[in-house]
Amino acid sequence: MISTITIASLDFCGPNVIDHFFCDFSPLLKLSCSDTFFVYLDILLNSVPFIFIPFLAVMISYGYIIFNILKISSNTGKRKAFSTCSAHLMVVSIFYIALIVIYDLPTSGQSWTINKLVSLSFTVGTPLINPIIYSLRNRDIKIAFAKFIHFFY
């Protein structure tokens, strides 16, 4: 809410076309002719409780999970556990790393095309890749995927 109020108080002049797939704060701030320092500061401070702390909590949790998986004596059990955890960890990592790149890294000198692609990765890519990754754990899907790959090679 604070970010929305801060952005709403900015003055906008010149073009009114946002060069992005959706109305995100960075392309919107690019159109502003006001000083945007406090908006960027607000976004950076909000990223600590909403991006960094959850990401850190997930990584610590997976550290404990991996530590306990290593205690499993059978190789089959380890492989199944790592298979389940690695799929989820990959999706979570893609999501949080994209958020950090978009909202916390400086955008000066960064290509807007890269910014758009990274935005697509966490808005469209993560929800799209999630069922695909979890489906690859299914034996029938693995066989169909292998046939698909061998068809082209």
RAPE-V806483 format. One record per residue. RES is the residue in one small letter. PHI is phi as a letter, one per 20 degrees, with the letter a starting at -180 (* if undefined). D_LAST is the distance of its C-alpha to the last C-alpha in Angstrom with 1 decimal. Layout:
BEGIN
res:RES phi:PHI d_last:D_LAST
res:RES phi:PHI d_last:D_LAST
END
This chain:
BEGIN
res:m phi:* d_last:52.6
res:i phi:f d_last:54.0
res:s phi:f d_last:51.0
res:t phi:f d_last:51.4
res:i phi:f d_last:55.1
res:t phi:f d_last:54.7
res:i phi:f d_last:52.1
res:a phi:f d_last:54.4
res:s phi:e d_last:57.3
res:l phi:f d_last:55.5
res:d phi:e d_last:56.5
res:f phi:c d_last:53.9
res:c phi:b d_last:54.6
res:g phi:n d_last:52.7
res:p phi:f d_last:49.4
res:n phi:d d_last:48.6
res:v phi:d d_last:44.9
res:i phi:e d_last:42.6
res:d phi:e d_last:39.4
res:h phi:a d_last:37.2
res:f phi:f d_last:35.4
res:f phi:b d_last:38.2
res:c phi:e d_last:41.7
res:d phi:e d_last:41.2
res:f phi:f d_last:44.0
res:s phi:f d_last:42.7
res:p phi:f d_last:42.2
res:l phi:f d_last:45.5
res:l phi:f d_last:47.4
res:k phi:f d_last:46.1
res:l phi:e d_last:48.3
res:s phi:f d_last:51.3
res:c phi:d d_last:54.2
res:s phi:e d_last:55.8
res:d phi:f d_last:55.4
res:t phi:d d_last:52.3
res:f phi:g d_last:52.9
res:f phi:f d_last:54.2
res:v phi:f d_last:51.3
res:y phi:f d_last:48.8
res:l phi:f d_last:51.0
res:d phi:f d_last:51.2
res:i phi:f d_last:47.4
res:l phi:f d_last:47.0
res:l phi:f d_last:49.7
res:n phi:f d_last:48.2
res:s phi:f d_last:44.8
res:v phi:f d_last:46.4
res:p phi:f d_last:47.3
res:f phi:d d_last:44.4
res:i phi:c d_last:41.4
res:f phi:f d_last:42.3
res:i phi:f d_last:44.3
res:p phi:f d_last:41.8
res:f phi:f d_last:38.9
res:l phi:f d_last:41.0
res:a phi:f d_last:42.0
res:v phi:f d_last:38.4
res:m phi:f d_last:37.5
res:i phi:f d_last:40.7
res:s phi:g d_last:40.0
res:y phi:f d_last:36.5
res:g phi:f d_last:38.2
res:y phi:f d_last:40.5
res:i phi:f d_last:37.7
res:i phi:f d_last:35.7
res:f phi:g d_last:38.9
res:n phi:f d_last:39.6
res:i phi:f d_last:36.1
res:l phi:f d_last:36.6
res:k phi:e d_last:39.7
res:i phi:f d_last:37.8
res:s phi:e d_last:38.2
res:s phi:e d_last:35.2
res:n phi:f d_last:31.7
res:t phi:f d_last:30.3
res:g phi:f d_last:32.7
res:k phi:f d_last:31.8
res:r phi:f d_last:28.1
res:k phi:f d_last:28.8
res:a phi:f d_last:31.2
res:f phi:f d_last:29.0
res:s phi:f d_last:26.1
res:t phi:f d_last:28.6
res:c phi:f d_last:30.2
res:s phi:f d_last:27.3
res:a phi:f d_last:25.8
res:h phi:f d_last:29.2
res:l phi:f d_last:30.0
res:m phi:f d_last:26.9
res:v phi:f d_last:27.8
res:v phi:f d_last:31.5
res:s phi:f d_last:30.7
res:i phi:g d_last:28.7
res:f phi:f d_last:31.6
res:y phi:f d_last:34.4
res:i phi:f d_last:33.0
res:a phi:f d_last:32.4
res:l phi:f d_last:36.0
res:i phi:f d_last:37.4
res:v phi:f d_last:35.7
res:i phi:f d_last:37.0
res:y phi:e d_last:40.5
res:d phi:c d_last:41.5
res:l phi:e d_last:40.2
res:p phi:f d_last:42.2
res:t phi:e d_last:40.8
res:s phi:f d_last:42.7
res:g phi:n d_last:40.4
res:q phi:e d_last:37.3
res:s phi:f d_last:35.3
res:w phi:f d_last:35.7
res:t phi:f d_last:32.1
res:i phi:f d_last:31.1
res:n phi:g d_last:33.8
res:k phi:f d_last:32.4
res:l phi:f d_last:28.9
res:v phi:f d_last:30.3
res:s phi:f d_last:32.6
res:l phi:f d_last:29.7
res:s phi:f d_last:28.0
res:f phi:e d_last:31.0
res:t phi:e d_last:32.1
res:v phi:d d_last:28.9
res:g phi:f d_last:26.1
res:t phi:f d_last:27.8
res:p phi:f d_last:28.8
res:l phi:f d_last:25.3
res:i phi:f d_last:23.4
res:n phi:g d_last:26.0
res:p phi:f d_last:25.2
res:i phi:f d_last:21.4
res:i phi:f d_last:22.1
res:y phi:f d_last:24.6
res:s phi:f d_last:22.5
res:l phi:f d_last:19.8
res:r phi:e d_last:22.7
res:n phi:f d_last:22.8
res:r phi:f d_last:21.2
res:d phi:f d_last:20.2
res:i phi:f d_last:18.5
res:k phi:f d_last:16.6
res:i phi:f d_last:15.4
res:a phi:f d_last:14.5
res:f phi:f d_last:12.6
res:a phi:f d_last:10.6
res:k phi:f d_last:10.0
res:f phi:f d_last:9.1
res:i phi:f d_last:6.5
res:h phi:f d_last:5.0
res:f phi:f d_last:5.7
res:f phi:e d_last:3.8
res:y phi:d d_last:0.0
END
